[in-house]
Amino acid sequence: MLNLQKFLYEKPLITIYKLKFFKEMEKLVAKINAEIEAFKANAEAQVVKGNKAAGARARKAALELMKDLKEFRKASVAATK
């Protein structure tokens, strides 16, 4: 196990920033995965069962997914700089 105090003492500013950044990225990836699952479920309900309301929910999930994927791309590019 890594000694956190020693780790933070050696590289305090960069490490704290990276820890915060990666936690935010983890949350974003979890949100994207949840939206993908919601889209899949609603799209299937529309196609298989002909549920019109599910189609509206699938379209809404697709829009939210696009926004989050763009946000992920921006964060990913910023992490490599």
C-alpha positions in Angstrom: 0.0 0.0 0.0 1.2 3.5 -0.9 2.0 5.8 2.0 -0.3 8.7 1.1 1.5 11.3 3.3 4.9 10.5 1.8 3.3 10.6 -1.7 1.7 14.0 -1.1 4.8 15.4 0.5 6.9 14.6 -2.5 4.7 16.1 -5.2 1.9 18.0 -3.4 0.4 20.4 -6.0 0.6 18.2 -9.1 -0.6 15.1 -7.2 -3.6 16.8 -5.5 -4.7 18.3 -8.9 -4.3 14.9 -10.6 -6.2 13.1 -7.8 -9.1 15.6 -8.1 -9.0 15.4 -11.9 -9.1 11.6 -12.0 -12.0 11.5 -9.5 -14.0 13.8 -11.7 -13.1 11.7 -14.8 -14.3 8.6 -13.0 -17.6 10.3 -12.2 -18.0 11.4 -15.8 -17.3 7.9 -17.1 -19.8 6.4 -14.7 -22.4 8.9 -15.8 -21.7 8.1 -19.5 -22.1 4.4 -18.8 -25.4 5.0 -17.0 -26.7 7.1 -20.0 -25.6 4.4 -22.4 -27.6 1.8 -20.5 -30.6 4.1 -20.3 -30.4 4.7 -24.1 -30.1 1.0 -24.9 -33.1 0.1 -22.7 -35.3 2.9 -24.1 -34.3 2.3 -27.7 -35.0 -1.4 -27.4 -38.4 -0.7 -25.9 -39.2 1.6 -28.8 -38.0 -0.7 -31.5 -39.3 -4.0 -30.1 -42.4 -2.9 -28.3 -43.3 0.2 -30.3 -43.3 2.3 -27.1 -43.4 6.0 -28.3 -42.6 7.4 -24.9 -39.5 5.2 -24.7 -38.4 6.7 -28.1 -38.6 10.2 -26.6 -36.5 9.0 -23.6 -34.0 7.4 -25.9 -33.6 10.6 -27.9 -33.2 12.6 -24.7 -30.6 10.1 -23.4 -28.7 10.4 -26.8 -28.5 14.2 -26.4 -27.2 14.0 -22.8 -24.8 11.3 -23.9 -23.4 13.6 -26.7 -22.9 16.4 -24.2 -21.0 14.2 -21.8 -18.9 12.7 -24.5 -17.8 16.1 -25.6 -17.0 17.0 -22.0 -15.0 13.8 -21.7 -13.1 14.7 -24.8 -12.2 18.2 -23.5 -11.1 16.8 -20.2 -9.1 14.0 -21.8 -7.3 16.5 -24.1 -6.6 18.8 -21.1 -5.1 15.9 -19.2 -2.5 15.2 -21.9 -1.3 18.8 -22.0 
